[in-house]
Each structure stands twice: as structure tokens, then as C-alpha cells.
Amino acid sequence: MDYLYLSSRAQNRTYRYSLPGMHGRNANVRFGNDSRTRDIARDSDGLIWVATDDSEIPLRLYNSSGRMVSSISGDIVSSATGITIDIEGNLWVSNNGEGIICCVDLSK
């Protein structure tokens, strides 16, 4: 089974839909308490990277139950607007605050 994750900034929730054929929401998760979700990327292990508005912890890693298991602080990446994971497992982050796109090697 595969999933599609869609975030709602207005509701500060992320909804999970089963694929193929979306027939309604399966679950919703609130990623972070005070921060709005900007983007989501799922890695090859099924963990979910979330870019948030939080300047202290702009990147958070969640398991499929919605529990945060790791994060990347604002000292490393000051702003995260968009994220994706390439075929080699690197996390690419759009940092609008500095006007750059950076690559985070997740294998370390």
C-alpha cells in the first residue's frame, strides 16, 4: 500500500490518502504545535520529512504514526519552504530566507 500526503496550511493538518484510488481521508496528523506545515517528503523507509514555519526547528522527521523521531535545527537550515528527497536519499531543501536550495546528506 502506498500513500499520498497532503497538507492544509489553513487547518495545520496533514491528511493521508491510500493509493491507488483515493476514496477519502484515512488519517490526519498535526505536524508541530505552533508551526504550519509548508511541504512534505517521504523517504524510502516510509518516514515523513516536514518543512515548517518554525525557525528553531524548520525540518522535522516523523514516523507513520505522526511521532517526531528526529529534526534539523535552524542552525543548520535557517528556513525550509519546499523539500524533496532524491533517488540517492539526499534531502533537498528550498531555503527562501537565504534564497538558496541546499542538499542535506541523510546517510550520515
RAWOSUL-V956761 format. One line per field, one symbol per residue. ss: DSSP state (H for helix, E for strand, C for the rest). phi: phi as a letter, one per 30 degrees, with the letter a starting at -180 (. if undefined). psi: psi as a letter, one per 40 degrees, with the letter a starting at -180 (. if undefined). A space follows every 50 residues. Layout:
BEGIN
ss: ???
phi: ???
psi: ???
END
This chain:
BEGIN
ss: CEEEEEEECCCCEEEEEEECCCCCCCEEECCCCCCCEEEEEECCCCCEEE EECCCCCCEEEECCCCCEEEEECCCCCCCCCEEEECCCCCEEEEECCCCE EEEECCCC
phi: .cbccbccddchbbcccdcdidbkdcabbcdidcccdcabbcddcidcdb cbddddbdbbcbdddicdcaabdddcbdabcbbabdddjdccbdcdecib ccccdddd
psi: hiihhhihddefihihiiiigheihdiihhhideiihdiihhieeeihhh hiehddgdhihiieeehheiihieddhdihdiiihideeihhhhgddefi hihhhee.
END
